[in-house]
Amino acid sequence: MAKKPFAQFERWAREQTLTEVADMVSKHEQGRGRKGVTYQAVQDWIKKGVIPAGRVLSVEQVSGIHRSILNPVIYPPEEFELA
């Protein structure tokens, strides 16, 4: 079960298809010279309830969800006021 703040990402991801989420992140990542992601990777993120540190900024860009929600270990919530 997803943690409450991370549920915001899960809802957003489920509003798209997982393939669309993977495509959006992949396009952003490829612009930075990195490999893309698969829909299976997005499924794994949802299961784990956290985005890998190396993908957080790209996911933040395409989703509009703040990095402290996507990975609170790397980007602690106290640095960002949750509205």
Backbone torsions as a table, in degrees:
resi	resn	phi	psi	omega
1	MET	NA	136.3	-177.2
2	ALA	-73.7	146.4	174.9
3	LYS	-69.9	152.4	-173.2
4	LYS	-52.5	-54.9	-179.5
5	PRO	-61.0	-38.6	-179.1
6	PHE	-67.1	-21.9	178.2
7	ALA	-57.9	-26.1	176.5
8	GLN	-60.7	-44.1	176.8
9	PHE	-65.8	-43.9	-178.4
10	GLU	-59.4	-44.8	177.1
11	ARG	-60.3	-46.5	-179.5
12	TRP	-60.0	-45.5	-178.5
13	ALA	-63.6	-36.8	-178.4
14	ARG	-76.7	-21.2	175.3
15	GLU	-70.2	-29.9	173.0
16	GLN	-93.0	-178.5	164.7
17	THR	-91.3	157.3	179.0
18	LEU	-60.7	-32.2	177.6
19	THR	-65.6	-40.5	177.8
20	GLU	-63.4	-42.2	177.8
21	VAL	-60.6	-47.6	179.5
22	ALA	-60.0	-41.7	179.3
23	ASP	-63.8	-43.7	-179.9
24	MET	-62.8	-45.5	179.8
25	VAL	-66.6	-41.2	-179.6
26	SER	-60.4	-44.4	179.3
27	LYS	-60.8	-41.9	178.9
28	HIS	-65.9	-43.0	-179.3
29	GLU	-65.5	-41.5	-179.1
30	GLN	-64.4	-32.3	175.2
31	GLY	-64.5	-20.6	178.6
32	ARG	-101.0	10.1	177.8
33	GLY	76.4	23.4	-179.0
34	ARG	-114.6	162.3	176.5
35	LYS	-69.3	155.7	178.2
36	GLY	-80.0	-173.4	178.8
37	VAL	-123.2	159.0	179.2
38	THR	-103.0	164.8	176.7
39	TYR	-65.6	-29.0	176.7
40	GLN	-63.0	-36.8	177.5
41	ALA	-64.1	-41.9	179.0
42	VAL	-63.2	-41.8	176.0
43	GLN	-58.2	-42.8	-179.9
44	ASP	-63.5	-41.2	178.0
45	TRP	-59.2	-43.9	-179.1
46	ILE	-65.1	-42.8	178.4
47	LYS	-60.3	-43.1	-177.8
48	LYS	-78.2	-22.4	-179.9
49	GLY	76.4	23.9	-180.0
50	VAL	-158.1	147.8	176.1
51	ILE	-94.5	136.4	177.6
52	PRO	-58.1	144.8	-175.6
53	ALA	-51.9	-39.6	-177.6
54	GLY	-72.2	-10.8	-178.1
55	ARG	-111.2	-9.6	-172.8
56	VAL	-55.2	-50.0	-175.0
57	LEU	-65.3	-36.7	176.9
58	SER	-67.3	-43.4	179.2
59	VAL	-64.9	-39.5	177.3
60	GLU	-59.4	-43.8	-179.6
61	GLN	-61.2	-45.7	-175.2
62	VAL	-82.2	-24.8	-176.1
63	SER	-100.2	-25.0	-174.8
64	GLY	78.2	8.5	179.9
65	ILE	-94.1	129.7	-173.8
66	HIS	-62.3	144.2	-177.7
67	ARG	-57.0	-29.3	-179.3
68	SER	-70.3	-19.9	174.9
69	ILE	-85.0	-36.9	-176.9
70	LEU	-72.4	-35.8	177.2
71	ASN	-152.6	85.9	-176.3
72	PRO	-68.6	-15.0	177.7
73	VAL	-73.3	-45.0	-179.7
74	ILE	-78.9	-38.8	-179.0
75	TYR	-121.3	85.0	-174.7
76	PRO	-57.0	139.7	-178.9
77	PRO	-58.9	-28.9	-178.2
78	GLU	-63.4	-15.5	176.3
79	GLU	-83.6	-6.0	-176.6
80	PHE	-142.8	123.4	178.4
81	GLU	-78.9	118.8	176.2
82	LEU	-76.9	124.0	-177.6
83	ALA	-76.5	NA	NA
